Amino acid sequence: MAGIKALISLSFGGAIGLMFLMLGCALPIYNQYWPLFVLFFYILSPIPYCIARRLVDDTDAMSNACKELAIFLTTGIVVSAFGLPVVFARAHLIEWGACALVFTGNTVIFATILGFFLVFGSNDDFSWQQW
């Protein structure tokens, strides 16, 4: 039952994050849909870590290069998701208010993705592999 509550709260967090992203795009004072390009970063961010978890045996307590590379790539993707709205705002493609709403949406979405891996990432009784 705890897995269902966690899944519902994570989906609520994802919906709130996407709402902030849509507000940054669709409010009449902004009315530019360039910030939707950060959706690619939302999709790409968990991929390196998921691949590394499949390739690496978790029995080794020491850090290994594959996981470190995956975390590095994920960090680069997350930083790029925060940098893209700034580039758009500096190029006058979007307003700074829309940039702030996209920042808020990014924070909520990436916290939700992190929460997903913290809740469903362990290999105990329930994990994300059963979904």
URVENVEN-V301958 format. One record per pair of residues at least 12 apart in sequence whose ideal C-beta (glycine too) atoms are under 6 Angstrom apart, sorted by the first residue. I is the first residue (numbers start at 1). J is the second residue. D is the distance in Angstrom with one decimal. If there is no record, write none. Layout:
I_J_D ; I_J_D
//
This chain:
3_126_4.9 ; 6_119_4.6 ; 10_112_5.5 ; 10_115_5.7 ; 10_116_5.5 ; 13_108_6.0 ; 13_112_3.9 ; 14_112_4.9 ; 16_108_5.5 ; 17_105_4.7 ; 17_108_3.5 ; 17_109_3.6 ; 20_101_5.2 ; 20_104_4.6 ; 20_105_3.4 ; 21_102_5.9 ; 21_105_3.8 ; 23_101_5.1 ; 24_98_4.2 ; 24_101_3.4 ; 24_102_4.4 ; 30_95_5.4 ; 30_98_4.2 ; 32_94_5.0 ; 34_88_5.1 ; 34_93_5.0 ; 34_94_5.5 ; 35_85_5.7 ; 35_102_4.5 ; 38_81_5.0 ; 38_84_5.9 ; 41_77_5.4 ; 41_81_3.6 ; 42_109_5.6 ; 44_77_5.2 ; 45_74_5.7 ; 45_77_4.7 ; 45_78_5.9 ; 46_113_5.9 ; 48_70_4.1 ; 48_73_4.1 ; 48_74_5.2 ; 49_70_4.8 ; 49_74_5.5 ; 52_66_5.0 ; 52_67_5.0 ; 52_70_3.5 ; 78_110_5.8 ; 81_106_5.4 ; 82_106_5.7 ; 85_99_4.4 ; 85_102_4.3
//
